[in-house]
């Protein structure tokens, strides 16, 4: 661990009282209902990562960078239909989608509520997706516990439910968070998921922030760090890749990045003593970090979204905060207003890779983003060595979590 990081943990932080929130026990219903166990793709050929890279075409390498909604594989759908949470979602794999996977061999799928009808359906759907992919997929979902839980809050599922991360954090017991991660991880694994976009590692310091709110474990950075780390370890115990989100911290922002760019006006020193702390988890092992569409003038004077900023992703997160850790850097969704209002799908994808991100989440147009990255590698805008760096990292994580 770097000296800078050690100072973060050594800093004496003044606890902030929770506003309008009483400590309440976590409500647990009962164990998950049984569902068919999906079969993972079997692409393990005992090759080294370097040998795998040598055998992959540029098309397959570029594909590994993208994680999309399953709806994006149906090229007959408009982007509005893909993004509309109230529209009918894709719930099974069609022959046309199989063909799309050959042309745009994405590295991951993110399932949403509209893609889920019941336990048997989602288990079968995830298994079909794995079988259709030449490289095992990272299949993710937003399952934080509390208000954001695509499966536990679905009426067709009888799964343990949690009041909120904040309620768990208020117990002061990291073991509660670990058990929450273990419980969620067990049922995610049962339904064929390999990755969870949790824990939320934000520190809820702005009472006007409603997009995070009780999704955070605490207003105190040390408590948030302990709880997020414990939940992540619980997920890992069930072979689920945890994702700490939303770096450099969404808990102090007033804006919602779903609709526009969010801002944090704290100094770097202030963020070092608060927001950064939960993201530095040296005892967790291999984990993912989701970088938000958050402008932080103190970190990048250009006010670029953090997800597209070399200063934030590479210089700060990778080189300064976590120089010795194996992390997978994931962008927040590129279909969010913070990105679509300012960048084309191709611009966002290319700039995210240049910034140091590995996994590019849900571009507004898969075809445009994919082809833009492929063209940027061919013309040298993105060195192939830079592409290989992220693809190798993705494959290493797939060895750990996706059966590669």
PEFEN-V735647 format. One record per residue. N is the residue number from 1. PHI is phi in whole degrees, 0 to 359 (999 if undefined). OMEGA is omega in radians with two decimals (NA if undefined). D_FIRST is the distance of its C-alpha to the first C-alpha in Angstrom with 2 decimals. Layout:
N & PHI & OMEGA & D_FIRST
N & PHI & OMEGA & D_FIRST
This chain:
1 & 999 & -3.12 & 0.00
2 & 290 & 3.10 & 3.80
3 & 300 & 3.13 & 6.63
4 & 299 & -3.13 & 8.23
5 & 295 & 3.12 & 6.37
6 & 300 & 3.12 & 6.70
7 & 294 & 3.10 & 10.17
8 & 301 & -3.08 & 10.84
9 & 285 & -3.14 & 10.73
10 & 279 & -3.08 & 12.54
11 & 297 & 3.08 & 15.14
12 & 274 & -3.09 & 18.51
13 & 261 & 3.10 & 19.81
14 & 275 & -3.14 & 23.54
15 & 299 & 3.10 & 24.54
16 & 253 & -3.12 & 27.00
17 & 292 & 3.07 & 30.05
18 & 295 & -3.13 & 30.67
19 & 266 & 3.05 & 33.65
20 & 57 & -3.11 & 36.55
21 & 221 & 3.06 & 34.70
22 & 268 & 3.09 & 35.67
23 & 292 & -3.12 & 33.59
24 & 231 & -3.13 & 35.35
25 & 291 & 3.08 & 34.97
26 & 287 & -3.14 & 33.79
27 & 265 & 3.13 & 36.84
28 & 241 & -3.10 & 36.81
29 & 274 & -3.12 & 39.93
30 & 202 & -3.04 & 40.08
31 & 292 & -3.12 & 38.61
32 & 299 & 3.03 & 38.56
33 & 289 & -3.12 & 41.80
34 & 292 & 3.08 & 41.94
35 & 217 & 3.13 & 41.69
36 & 302 & 3.13 & 42.11
37 & 276 & -3.14 & 39.06
38 & 290 & 3.08 & 38.34
39 & 266 & -3.13 & 38.09
40 & 283 & 3.05 & 35.10
41 & 297 & -3.11 & 35.82
42 & 252 & -3.12 & 35.82
43 & 249 & -3.10 & 34.54
44 & 285 & -3.12 & 32.66
45 & 252 & -3.13 & 34.35
46 & 63 & 3.07 & 31.96
47 & 275 & 3.02 & 31.14
48 & 286 & 3.10 & 27.82
49 & 301 & -3.13 & 26.01
50 & 298 & 3.12 & 27.35
51 & 292 & 3.09 & 30.82
52 & 299 & -3.14 & 30.70
53 & 299 & -3.12 & 29.88
54 & 297 & -3.09 & 32.74
55 & 272 & -3.09 & 35.13
56 & 274 & 3.02 & 34.26
57 & 287 & 3.07 & 36.46
58 & 302 & 3.14 & 35.18
59 & 301 & -3.11 & 36.57
60 & 289 & 3.09 & 34.55
61 & 296 & -3.13 & 31.30
62 & 300 & 3.14 & 31.90
63 & 302 & -3.11 & 32.83
64 & 300 & -3.09 & 29.48
65 & 286 & -2.95 & 27.96
66 & 254 & 2.95 & 30.20
67 & 241 & -3.02 & 30.24
68 & 229 & 2.91 & 33.56
69 & 295 & 3.08 & 35.88
70 & 299 & 3.14 & 38.36
71 & 301 & -3.12 & 41.07
72 & 293 & 3.10 & 39.86
73 & 280 & 3.07 & 41.10
74 & 264 & -3.02 & 44.60
75 & 289 & 3.07 & 45.62
76 & 278 & -3.11 & 48.77
77 & 274 & 3.03 & 46.87
78 & 281 & 3.11 & 46.36
79 & 297 & 3.10 & 42.99
80 & 297 & 3.11 & 44.50
81 & 293 & 3.14 & 45.33
82 & 297 & -3.04 & 41.88
83 & 274 & -3.06 & 40.14
84 & 287 & -3.09 & 42.80
85 & 292 & -3.13 & 41.56
86 & 264 & 3.09 & 45.22
87 & 283 & 3.07 & 46.56
88 & 298 & -3.14 & 47.10
89 & 259 & 3.05 & 44.05
90 & 287 & -3.08 & 43.93
91 & 235 & 3.05 & 43.91
92 & 206 & -3.08 & 44.70
93 & 274 & 3.11 & 44.31
94 & 258 & 3.09 & 47.35
95 & 298 & 3.12 & 48.53
96 & 296 & 3.11 & 47.91
97 & 292 & 3.07 & 44.26
98 & 300 & 3.12 & 43.96
99 & 294 & 3.09 & 45.32
100 & 299 & 3.13 & 42.84
101 & 297 & 3.09 & 40.00
102 & 284 & -3.12 & 41.50
103 & 281 & 3.13 & 41.75
104 & 235 & -3.01 & 38.47
105 & 285 & -3.03 & 36.35
106 & 295 & -3.11 & 33.58
107 & 268 & -3.09 & 30.34
108 & 201 & 3.11 & 30.37
109 & 230 & 3.03 & 32.60
110 & 244 & -3.12 & 32.06
111 & 270 & 3.10 & 34.79
112 & 239 & -3.10 & 36.29
113 & 306 & -3.08 & 38.87
114 & 286 & 3.09 & 41.76
115 & 265 & -3.03 & 40.77
116 & 239 & 3.08 & 41.02
117 & 247 & 3.14 & 44.38
118 & 196 & -3.07 & 43.93
119 & 302 & -3.11 & 41.83
120 & 295 & -3.11 & 43.87
121 & 297 & -3.05 & 43.84
122 & 289 & 3.07 & 40.09
123 & 296 & 3.13 & 39.43
124 & 292 & -3.13 & 42.09
125 & 297 & 3.13 & 40.93
126 & 297 & 3.11 & 37.35
127 & 295 & 3.11 & 38.79
128 & 298 & 3.13 & 41.16
129 & 298 & 3.12 & 38.43
130 & 298 & -3.10 & 36.43
131 & 294 & -3.11 & 39.61
132 & 276 & -3.09 & 40.48
133 & 264 & -3.14 & 37.22
134 & 287 & 3.05 & 36.90
135 & 237 & 3.14 & 33.11
136 & 309 & -3.10 & 31.79
137 & 268 & 2.81 & 30.95
138 & 275 & 3.13 & 28.15
139 & 249 & -2.98 & 30.40
140 & 245 & 3.08 & 28.92
141 & 202 & 3.02 & 30.28
142 & 273 & -3.14 & 29.45
143 & 229 & -3.07 & 29.54
144 & 276 & -2.87 & 27.63
145 & 90 & -3.08 & 30.18
146 & 86 & -3.03 & 32.44
147 & 291 & -3.14 & 34.16
148 & 253 & -3.14 & 32.26
149 & 204 & -3.02 & 33.12
150 & 298 & -3.11 & 35.24
151 & 267 & -3.05 & 36.37
152 & 298 & 3.13 & 36.46
153 & 269 & 3.14 & 38.39
154 & 277 & -3.07 & 40.77
155 & 297 & -3.12 & 44.22
156 & 277 & -3.09 & 44.66
157 & 248 & 3.05 & 41.75
158 & 248 & -3.03 & 41.82
159 & 238 & 3.08 & 38.13
160 & 302 & 3.13 & 36.15
161 & 240 & -3.14 & 35.68
162 & 240 & 3.13 & 33.38
163 & 300 & 3.13 & 34.40
164 & 184 & 3.00 & 31.13
165 & 297 & -3.13 & 27.38
166 & 300 & 3.12 & 28.19
167 & 294 & 3.08 & 30.54
168 & 294 & 3.12 & 28.00
169 & 299 & -3.11 & 25.48
170 & 293 & 3.09 & 28.35
171 & 290 & -3.09 & 28.75
172 & 73 & -3.07 & 25.55
173 & 245 & 3.11 & 25.11
174 & 303 & 3.13 & 22.04
175 & 298 & 3.08 & 24.23
176 & 296 & 3.13 & 26.62
177 & 291 & 3.12 & 24.07
178 & 297 & 3.13 & 23.11
179 & 295 & 3.07 & 26.84
180 & 298 & 3.11 & 27.41
181 & 298 & 3.14 & 24.94
182 & 294 & 3.14 & 26.55
183 & 296 & 3.12 & 30.02
184 & 296 & -3.14 & 29.45
185 & 299 & -3.12 & 27.75
186 & 296 & -3.12 & 30.73
187 & 282 & 3.05 & 33.30
188 & 297 & 3.12 & 31.46
189 & 298 & 3.14 & 31.26
190 & 300 & -3.09 & 34.93
191 & 264 & 3.02 & 35.91
192 & 92 & 3.08 & 34.08
193 & 274 & 3.12 & 30.99
194 & 237 & -3.03 & 27.69
195 & 213 & 3.08 & 25.50
196 & 238 & 3.04 & 25.43
197 & 278 & 3.11 & 24.72
198 & 199 & 0.18 & 23.20
199 & 274 & 2.97 & 21.59
200 & 284 & -3.08 & 22.29
201 & 257 & 3.10 & 19.13
202 & 287 & 3.04 & 21.13
203 & 254 & -3.01 & 21.76
204 & 278 & -3.06 & 25.55
205 & 255 & -3.13 & 26.24
206 & 248 & -3.10 & 29.36
207 & 296 & 3.11 & 32.41
208 & 274 & 3.14 & 34.15
209 & 276 & -3.13 & 31.62
210 & 257 & -3.11 & 33.47
211 & 288 & 3.07 & 31.70
212 & 261 & 3.07 & 28.67
213 & 50 & -3.06 & 30.22
214 & 286 & 3.02 & 30.13
215 & 291 & 3.09 & 27.99
216 & 280 & 3.12 & 24.99
217 & 285 & -3.04 & 24.03
218 & 191 & 2.92 & 24.20
219 & 270 & -3.14 & 24.60
220 & 258 & -3.02 & 21.92
221 & 297 & -3.13 & 18.33
222 & 296 & 3.12 & 16.99
223 & 295 & 3.12 & 19.83
224 & 301 & -3.14 & 19.35
225 & 295 & -3.14 & 15.69
226 & 298 & -3.08 & 16.86
227 & 290 & 3.13 & 19.87
228 & 297 & 3.12 & 18.48
229 & 297 & 3.14 & 15.89
230 & 293 & 3.11 & 18.83
231 & 298 & 3.14 & 21.16
232 & 299 & 3.13 & 18.92
233 & 295 & 3.07 & 18.79
234 & 298 & 3.08 & 22.55
235 & 298 & -3.12 & 23.11
236 & 296 & 3.10 & 21.22
237 & 299 & 3.10 & 23.41
238 & 255 & 3.08 & 26.27
239 & 63 & 3.07 & 24.84
240 & 250 & 3.13 & 24.41
241 & 286 & 3.11 & 21.64
242 & 276 & -3.13 & 20.25
243 & 230 & 3.10 & 19.86
244 & 279 & -3.07 & 18.08
245 & 222 & 0.09 & 20.43
246 & 237 & -3.10 & 21.33
247 & 297 & 0.08 & 18.62
248 & 274 & 3.09 & 18.60
249 & 127 & -3.09 & 20.57
250 & 255 & -3.02 & 24.25
251 & 282 & -3.14 & 24.96
252 & 259 & -3.08 & 26.13
253 & 283 & 3.07 & 28.33
254 & 262 & -3.06 & 32.07
255 & 269 & 3.06 & 32.87
256 & 254 & -3.07 & 32.76
257 & 291 & 3.03 & 31.30
258 & 295 & -3.07 & 33.75
259 & 250 & 3.14 & 36.49
260 & 190 & -3.09 & 34.95
261 & 295 & 3.09 & 31.94
262 & 267 & -3.09 & 29.91
263 & 234 & 2.89 & 28.69
264 & 235 & -3.07 & 26.17
265 & 255 & 3.10 & 27.10
266 & 288 & 3.05 & 24.26
267 & 286 & 3.10 & 22.60
268 & 298 & -3.14 & 19.03
269 & 298 & 3.10 & 18.41
270 & 295 & 3.13 & 20.09
271 & 291 & 3.09 & 18.07
272 & 298 & -3.10 & 14.76
273 & 271 & -3.11 & 16.29
274 & 214 & -2.94 & 17.62
275 & 302 & -3.05 & 17.68
276 & 288 & -2.94 & 14.11
277 & 304 & -3.11 & 12.75
278 & 294 & -3.12 & 14.27
279 & 274 & -3.11 & 12.92
280 & 262 & -2.99 & 9.21
281 & 232 & -3.07 & 9.71
282 & 296 & -3.11 & 7.23
283 & 268 & -3.06 & 10.37
284 & 272 & -3.10 & 12.80
285 & 90 & -3.09 & 12.63
286 & 285 & 3.12 & 14.65
287 & 215 & -3.14 & 15.65
288 & 257 & 3.03 & 17.41
289 & 233 & 3.07 & 17.08
290 & 268 & 3.11 & 20.46
291 & 264 & -3.05 & 20.83
292 & 274 & 3.06 & 23.84
293 & 271 & -3.02 & 26.82
294 & 235 & 3.06 & 25.85
295 & 273 & 3.12 & 26.64
296 & 231 & -3.09 & 24.43
297 & 307 & 3.14 & 26.27
298 & 289 & -3.13 & 23.55
299 & 258 & 3.12 & 21.20
300 & 210 & -3.05 & 24.03
301 & 297 & 3.14 & 27.35
302 & 287 & -3.11 & 29.26
303 & 61 & 2.99 & 28.71
304 & 293 & 2.96 & 28.08
305 & 304 & -3.14 & 26.85
306 & 306 & -3.12 & 23.06
307 & 297 & -3.13 & 23.78
308 & 245 & -3.02 & 25.52
309 & 256 & 3.06 & 23.38
310 & 298 & -3.14 & 21.50
311 & 299 & -3.09 & 20.01
312 & 278 & -3.02 & 18.57
313 & 286 & -3.04 & 17.75
314 & 271 & -3.04 & 16.61
315 & 292 & -3.10 & 15.72
316 & 273 & -3.01 & 14.07
317 & 292 & -3.06 & 12.87
318 & 283 & -2.97 & 12.05
319 & 272 & -3.09 & 11.25
320 & 266 & -3.05 & 9.86
321 & 277 & -3.02 & 8.32
322 & 231 & -3.06 & 7.37
323 & 292 & -3.07 & 7.61
324 & 250 & -3.07 & 6.64
325 & 254 & 3.07 & 8.45
326 & 268 & 3.13 & 12.24
327 & 240 & 3.04 & 13.81
328 & 256 & -3.10 & 17.50
329 & 266 & -3.10 & 18.47
330 & 246 & 3.04 & 21.85
331 & 280 & 2.89 & 24.17
332 & 290 & -3.05 & 26.22
333 & 300 & 3.10 & 29.88
334 & 279 & 3.05 & 31.58
335 & 271 & -3.12 & 34.85
336 & 281 & -3.07 & 33.94
337 & 302 & 3.14 & 35.92
338 & 301 & 3.14 & 33.01
339 & 260 & -3.02 & 33.07
340 & 295 & -3.13 & 36.68
341 & 285 & -3.02 & 38.16
342 & 238 & -3.00 & 36.59
343 & 225 & 2.97 & 35.86
344 & 284 & 3.10 & 37.73
345 & 303 & 3.14 & 36.14
346 & 291 & 3.13 & 35.80
347 & 300 & -3.11 & 34.29
348 & 296 & -3.10 & 31.61
349 & 295 & -3.13 & 30.69
350 & 296 & -3.11 & 30.60
351 & 293 & 3.11 & 28.61
352 & 294 & 3.11 & 25.98
353 & 293 & 3.08 & 25.51
354 & 297 & -3.13 & 25.45
355 & 289 & -3.13 & 22.77
356 & 118 & 3.10 & 20.43
357 & 286 & 3.13 & 21.38
358 & 256 & -3.04 & 22.14
359 & 250 & -3.05 & 24.51
360 & 258 & -2.93 & 27.27
361 & 266 & 2.95 & 28.75
362 & 48 & 3.06 & 32.50
363 & 300 & -3.13 & 33.89
364 & 300 & 3.03 & 37.16
365 & 220 & 3.14 & 38.89
366 & 300 & -3.07 & 37.42
367 & 296 & 3.14 & 39.99
368 & 295 & -3.11 & 39.47
369 & 295 & -3.14 & 35.68
370 & 300 & -3.09 & 35.78
371 & 293 & 3.11 & 38.43
372 & 292 & 3.11 & 36.75
373 & 293 & 3.13 & 33.53
374 & 300 & 3.13 & 35.73
375 & 294 & -3.12 & 37.79
376 & 294 & 3.08 & 34.82
377 & 287 & -3.11 & 33.59
378 & 296 & -3.10 & 37.16
379 & 267 & 3.07 & 37.78
380 & 88 & 3.08 & 34.49
381 & 301 & 3.00 & 33.17
382 & 246 & 3.10 & 30.19
383 & 299 & -3.14 & 29.58
384 & 298 & 3.09 & 29.87
385 & 298 & 3.10 & 26.67
386 & 291 & 3.07 & 24.88
387 & 300 & -3.11 & 26.73
388 & 299 & 3.13 & 25.91
389 & 300 & -3.13 & 22.15
390 & 288 & -3.13 & 22.36
391 & 296 & 3.10 & 25.05
392 & 299 & 3.13 & 23.18
393 & 295 & 3.11 & 20.21
394 & 300 & 3.14 & 22.81
395 & 295 & 3.09 & 24.53
396 & 297 & 3.10 & 21.47
397 & 293 & 3.10 & 21.03
398 & 290 & 3.02 & 24.78
399 & 298 & -3.10 & 24.64
400 & 283 & -2.95 & 22.38
401 & 240 & -3.01 & 24.26
402 & 237 & 3.02 & 27.57
403 & 74 & 3.12 & 29.19
404 & 291 & NA & 29.04
